């Protein structure tokens, strides 16, 4: 198999910057970081939290931040597999953790849920070059700690955006790469002036993609205003993205893969002479705008709090050339117009004996789904023009979610810590159709009258033991529940999913060596798994299967050979099975025994060799399988 690698050239030009050069500035900077961490301290795992996780700092992210989407930047972390529709890592990309797709990976930005409320998908393409505005990322594997938003069924990704800059700077970054890839971005910060700081970024990314007609035209900005004093930090953030991408999500069959692996069927049609043509506007066009306000406060006697409000608006469409409506070709647009808003809060207390958190969130989603016909072939049409309405379907989906959690790290001894975490989630989801859908006769199955409510209780417990200064052990148990997605309801009447997750781990940290070894056993009840079928709209159909499991080990290492050379290696070995899988075959119900869960590899291996000849140059060789 041929392998194509995206080679890029990064040119970063800091126009001006100032150094922190006295102890007062250093103390001030430490205060900023402590206040910044309050935003996410209630949901992030700490060094002594008994869960499996990895932290990526801004420095780690910048090493690979070369225009590609966030999943591609995370692909060398343990138990992670990524996918790019266009093949170049720009455009529509996705991530799987321990074989679980990203609808089961909880993603938050500053503690605010980013998963789409109805589909639970994560549309990274809607925030191009967002990695340039990230301070750190924590990836938790398994259920992890309680957080806001949908339940983590494979992992969670906690993103914290840029910290305030003590000093002013202005920088220009440019990337050139394979497949016509170009990224241009400009960033700045005023530094703190009388307790206020303003920073921002503007980016543009273009790429032709590796797959035929899989180009991307992406734009984004990030703007942040900060007020701080000794114990208070208030941040106002506005960030947005606009993506126009050619559709490249259809895939190919195995025979085409052997002969024309770049083939893309999107927009394909034929003229009157039988010549193959492609519709030029077969695109996905979507805008998303985020507003966040965070207030972090540090009090006396170890208390601190966070309160945040947020609002997200998204609107866009994908446009299709369709072969054959009766005997007619036609072009349609399918729109999504939604708002997502809410509040989050946490109150935290730390003493010599314990570290405790109480927090939660209240969120509301309002989504509109509608389609409109743009054109149809009147010459060849056997369809009455009356059938072509301005909106041929018009649906809505409203979802509300409330969650509250309480966590404690209780220090039994200097070496032993008891971890407890209790969460309650309430979800209410309603979906329906408009009178216009009834008039046209186009009704999306499953949405005529949908009204579902869920109450989930998710307990988590664990022990963390320090063997010595360099070695520690942990064990944890966590339960999680997850509600079905919008598409699941379109294709049946599914049950909620349940998961019990057992984790056992060991970590070693010394000056030049870091090792971790983790074993996991994840037991599912009523897991929704892929059947291999698709519905009328092209979405993959899933159904509950009773019992299934994932069991495996994860190894992660980093070895610093000298000041210029280090090696990082991680691998995951796992077994991922349906238990006693039943399915209809030749009209009869048949037991197929234990079958593999789709898209769940038994082996994932990553190797990284980093060479720093000096402070300004990094040469990195990376491989994964």
N, C-alpha and C positions, 0 to 999 in steps of 0.2 A: 504494500500500500504506500502510495506517495504521501509525504507529509509536507505541508506548507506552513511556514512560520512567518509571522508578521515581524519584519525588521523595521525598526524605527530609529529616528535621530531626534534627540531632544535638545533644544537650545533654550536655556533658561537664562534670562538676563535681568538680574536685580539692578534697577537704576539707582536706587539709594536705599540704605538701611543703616540703623544705628545699633551699636552693641550695648548690652547691659554691662556697665562698668563700675558699679559700686554696690556695696552691701545693701543699701536702702532699696535700690532697684530690684535686687535679688529677692529681698523680703516681700516686696510688692508683687513680684511675679509669682512667688509661692502662694501668696494670698489669692491671686486671681485663679490659679489652677485649683486650689481647694474649693473655692466658690463655684468654679465651672463644674467640678465633679459632682456637686450636689444635684445637678440636673438629672443625672443618670445613676446616682449611687444606690438608689433603692432597687433597681432592676438588674444592675450588673453584678456578675460574680466577682468576689474578692479573692485574694491569694489563698485564703483559708476556707473558701466555699467548696463543699464536696461535690463538685460537678466537673465535667470535662469541658475545657474551654481553651481558646488561644486569643491573645491580644495582639493587635497590629497597631503600631504607633504611626504617627504622621510620617516619620522617617521611613518605616517599612513600606507604607503605601506609595510614597514618592518614588521608590526604586522601580516600580512597575507601572506607574501612572502615565501611560503613553497613549492616551485617547480611547483605550478600550473600556468596556463596561465594567462595573464593579464585580460581577461574578467572575470575569476573566482575571481580575486582579487577585481573587481569592482562591484560584484553582489549585495552588500548590499547598494549601492547608489540609490537615488530616481529614479523611473521609469525605472529601468534596469532589464532585464531578460537575463540570460546567458544559454548557452548550451555547452555540451561536448560530442563529438561523442563517445569517449571511456568510458565515464561515470565517470571518475576519475579526470577530470579537466586538464589532460595532453594530449597533442596531438592536434587534430583539435578542437578548441573551437570558439564560436561566441558570440556576444553580440547584444542585441536589446535595443533601447532607445525609450520610448513611443510607443512601438510596431513596430518601424521601424527597419528592419534588417540592418546589418553592411555595406551593399552596399550603404546605405543612411546615414551612419555615417561617417563624414569626420574625418580622423585620420592623424595627423602630428607628426613628430619627429623633434624637433627643428625647427618647421615651414615648414619642407619639407614633401610633401604628401607621405603617406605610402600606401593608397589604391591602389590596382592594377589598372592600367589605363584602361584596357579593361573591366574586370569584375566588377571593383570597390569593389571587395571583400577585406577583411583584413585577411591575412594569418599570424595570431599571431604565429603559430607553427614554422614559418621560423626563428623566433628570440627567441630561448629558453632562459629562465632565464633572459630575458631583464629587468624585473622588478628590478633586482639587480643593474642595471646601470641607474636608473631613479631618478632624483632629485624631480620632482613633476609632477602631472597630473591634468589637468583641464578638467572636463566634462561639456560641455554646452548642455542644453536641448532645443529643438526647432532649429530654423535657426541659432540663435546666431550671433556672430560677423563675418565679412568677413574674410576669411582665404584662404590659398592656396590649390589647388586641387579640387576634385569634390564637388558639393554643398551639404551642410548639410540639409538633409530632415527629420531627426529625432533628430539629435544631432551632436556634434563634440567632439573629444578627442584630447587634445593638450598635447603632451608629451615633457618634457624637460629632457635631459639626465644629468648625474652627473655634479655638479659644481666642479670646481677645488678645491683641498684640500690644505689648507695652510700648513698642517703638514703631515709628512710621516706616513704610517700605512701599516700593512700586516695582512690579516685575512683569516681564513679558515671557510667555512660554510658547514655543512652536514645536510641533511634531510633524515629521514627514515619514511616510511608511508605504508598505506594499499595498497593492490594489487601490491606488489613488487616494490613500489616506492622508488627510491634512487636519491638524488641530492648531488653532490659534486661541490663546487666552491672555487676558490682562487682569492682574490683581493688584490690590492696593490696601493700605491701612494708614490711617492718620496717626496711629499711636494714641496713647491717652493724653488728652488735653482737658485739664480741669475735670477729671473724673469721667470724661466721655471719650468713646472711641468709635470710629466708623470704618468699616472695611467692606470690600466687595470684590467681585470677579465677574467677567463677561467672557463667554467661550463660544467658539464655533467649531464644529467637527463635520468633515465631509469624507465619505468613503464610497468607492464603487462596489465594495464587497467582493468576496471570492466567488460566490454563486452567481450565475447569470442574472442580470437585472435585480440586484439586491443592494442597491445603493442606499446611502443614508445622508440626510441633510439635517443637522442637529444644531440647535442654538440653546443657550441657557445663560442665566445670571444668578448671582448670589449676593445679597446685600444684608449687612448686619450692623445694628447700632447697639452700643453697650454703655450702660451707666454702672459705675461701681464706687463704693466706698469701702471702708474697712471690713464691714460685715454684710454688705448688700451687693447683689449683682442682678441687674435687670437687662435682659437681652430681647431685642426685637429683630426678627429675621423674616426676610421675604426672599424666596427663591422660586425660580420657575424654569420650565423647559418647553421647547417646541420641537417635536420630531416629525419629519416627513421621511418615511422609509418605504422603499419598494417591498412588496410582499414576497417573502422568501420562506414561508413556514409550511409549504405543502409537502416537501420531501420528495423522494423518488423511490421506485421499487428496486429490488436487488439487481435485476438485469440491467436497468438503466445506470445504476451505480457503477457497474463494470465498464460500460461503454461511454457514458457521458455524465460523469459525476457532478458537473456544474449545471446540469439541466434544471430549469425552473419552469413549471407549467403555468405559473400565475399569469393571467391575462391573455392566454393563448386562444386564438380564434382563426377562422379560415375565410378567405374572400371567395367570390363567386367562381374563381378559377381553381380553388382548392389549395391556394398558397397559404402557408402558415404565417400569421401575423401576431403581434403582441400589442395589447392595449397599453398606451404610454402612461395613463393615470391610474394604474393598478397599485395604489399606494395606501399606506396607513398614515393619517394626519391627525395629530393630537397635541393639545396644549394642556399644561398642568401648572397651577400657581399655588404656592404654599405661603401661609402667614403663621408665624409662631411668636408667642410672647412668653418669656420665662422670668420668674422672680425667684431667686435663690437667696436665702437668708440664713446666717449663722448666728446662734444665740449663745448665751452663757451655759456652762455646765454640760457641754457636749451635745446640745440640741442644734439641729438645722432643719430647714424645710425647703420644699420646692412647690411652686404652683405655676401651672402653665395653661394657656388657652391656645387653640389652633383652629385654622380654617383652610381647607383645600378645595379648589374648584378645578374641575377637569372637563374638557369638552373636545370632541373630535370624532372622526369617522374613518372607516376603511371603505374603499371604492372598488367595485368588482365588475369585470366584464363576464357575463354568464352565458354559456352556450345553451340555447334551447329553452324557451318558455312556451310550451306547445311546440310550434315550429319556428319560434322567434328567438333571436339573441336579444339580450337586454343588459343595461348597465344600472346598477343600484349603489346607493350609499347607505351604510348602516351606522347610525349615530349612537354615541354615549355622551350624556350630559349629566354630571353629578356634582354634589357638594358633600363634603365630609367635615365635621366640626365637633368640638368638644373641649373638655377640660381634663387635666391630670393633676395629681397632688401627691406629696409624700411628706411624712414627718419622721425624722431620724434622730436616734439617741445613741451615743457611744460613751461607755464608761470602761473602767478597767475589767469589769466582770462580763459585759455583754455589749453587743451592737444590735440594735433593734430598728425595724422599719415598719411603718404603716403607710399604705398608699393605695392608689387606685386611679380609675379614670371613668369618665362618662362620655360616650361618643354617639353621634347620630350621623347616618348616611341617607341621602336622598338621591336616587338615580333614575334617569329617564333613558329608555331604550326605544329607538324608533328607526324606521327605514324609509327611504324615498327612492322612487324610480327616476332616473335621469334621462333614459333613452331606451327605445326598443325598435327593432327592425320592422317597420310597418309593411314593407313590401312582402316579406316572407311570413308576416304574422298571421296566425289563425285565431288570434286572441282579440276580443273586443277591446277597444281603447278604454272603455269604462273601467276595466280592471286595473288600470294604472293610475293609482291615486298619488297625491303628493306624499302622503305617509301611508305605506301599505301595512305597517304594524306600528303600534304605539303602546309600550308597556312601561310600568314603573316598578321600582323596588325600593323599599324603605327598611332600614335596619338600625336598630338601637342596641347598644351594648353598655353594660355597667359591670365593673369589676372592682373588688377590694381585696387587698392582701395584707398579711401580717407576717413578718419574718424576724428571726432572732438567731444570732450567733452567740451561744452561751459558753464562756470559757470555763470549763469544769476544772482544768488544771492549766499549768503553763504549756502543756503539750497537747491536751485533748480539748476539742471544741465540738459542742453539740449544735447542729443546725436544724431549725424548724421553719416551715414555710406553709402557710395556709392561704388558699385563694378561693373566692367565690365569684363566679361569672354568671350574669344573666343576659340572654340574647333574645331579641324579638325581631322576627323577619316577616315582612309582608310584601307581597308582589301581586300585581294585577294587570289588567288590560284596559285600554281606553275604549270609549264608544266608537272611535274611528277604526280600531282593529276589528270590532264586531261588524262594522259596515262593509269593510273590504273583504271580510271572510278570512283574512290572514291572521291566525292566532298561533302564537308560539305555545306549543304543548307544555302543560305544567304550570302556566302562569295565569290561568283564568281566575283563580281565587286561592292564593297561598297565604297562610297565616300560621307561623310556627313560633314556638317559644321554647327556650331551653334554660335550665338551671344546672350549673356544673359546680361541684366542689372538688378542688384539686389539692390534696395534701402532699407535702414533701418533707422528708427527714433525712438526716445524714450525720456522719461522724468524720472529723478531720483530726489526724494524729501526726504530730511532729516527732519523728524518730530522733532527729538531731537537727543541727543548723542547715544541713543540706538535703535531708531526706524527709518525705512525708507520705502518708497513706490516707486514703479516704474511701468511704462507702456511702452510698445514698440510694434512696427509693423515692420515686416520684410518680404520681398519677396525673393523667391529663385526659381531657375530653375535647372533642372538636365537632362542631356542627357541619352539616353538608353545605355544599356550595350551590349557587344558583343553577348551574348546569346539571348538578346531580338531581335536583328537583324536576328539571325539564325531562329527565329520562327515567323517572320512577318515583317511589316514595321511600327514600333512604332513611336509615337510622343514624343517630350520632355515633361517632367512633370513640373507643376507649383505649387507653394505653397505660400499662404499668412498666416502668423503666427502672432497672437495677443497674447500678454503676459501681465498679471497684477499680481504684487507681493508685498509682505510685508515681511520685515525682522526685527528681534529683536536680539540684541546682548548685553549681560551683562556679569558680571564676571563668573557666574556659569550656565548660560542659553543661548542657541542659538535656535531660532525658525525661520522658514520661511514657508510662505504659498503662493502658486503660482497657478494662473488659466491660462489656455491656450485654444486657439481655433485655430486649424490649418485646413485651407480650401484648398483642393487639386483640381486641374484640370488635367485630363488625367493621374492620378496616375496609375502606372503599378502595378497590383496586381496579385497574384497567382490564376491560374485557377483550380488547382488540377491535372493538366496533366503534363506529362514529355515528353521531346523530345527523339529522337533516341539515344542520348548520355547520357540520364539519368538526364539532367538538367530540373529544374522546369520551366514551361512555364508561362509567364506573358503577360497581355495585358492591354491596356489603357481602363479605365472604365468611363470616363467622370468626374463626380463630386463625391467627398468623403470628409470625415472630421474626425478629432480627437478633442475631447473636454474633458477637465477634470481639476482636481485640484491635487496639489502635496503638501504634508506636510512633513517637515523635522525638527527634534529636537535633541538637545543634552543637557543633564542635568548632571551637575557635583554634585553628592550628597555629596561627601567629597573628600579628597586628594587621596583616594584609589579606589573609586567607581564612575562610570558614566554610564548612560543609553542613548542609541541612538535609535531613532525610526523614521521611515519614511514610508509613504504610498502614493499611487497614486490611484485615482478613475477616470475612464475615460469611454467615449463612443466612439467607433471607427467604422464608418459605410461607406459602399458604398451607394450612393443615387440613387434610381431607377435603380437597377442593372439589365441589360438585358443579357440574355444568350439563346443559342439555346437548346431547350428541345423537344425531339421526333420530330425533324425536323422543329420545329416552334420557332420563336423568342418570348421569354416570359419575362415579367417584374416581377422580384422577389421582387420588393420593396427595402426597406433599409435592407441591409445584413451586417453582421459583417465582418470586415477586419480580415483576417487570422493572427494568432499568435499575436493578440493584446488583452491581458487580460484586463478585466475591473477593476481588483483590484490587486495591487502589494503591499505587506507588508513586512517590514524588522524590526527586533529587534536585538539590540546588547547590551550585558551587559559585561562591562570591569571591571576587578578587578586587581589592582596593589598592592599586599602585600608589595613589595619593588621595587626599581628602576630597578632591573634585572629580575623580573618575571611578566608576564602578563597572566592572565587567562581570556579567552574571550568565551562567549556563544553567538552564532549567530543563527538566524532563518530567513527564508524567505518563502513567499508563493505568 
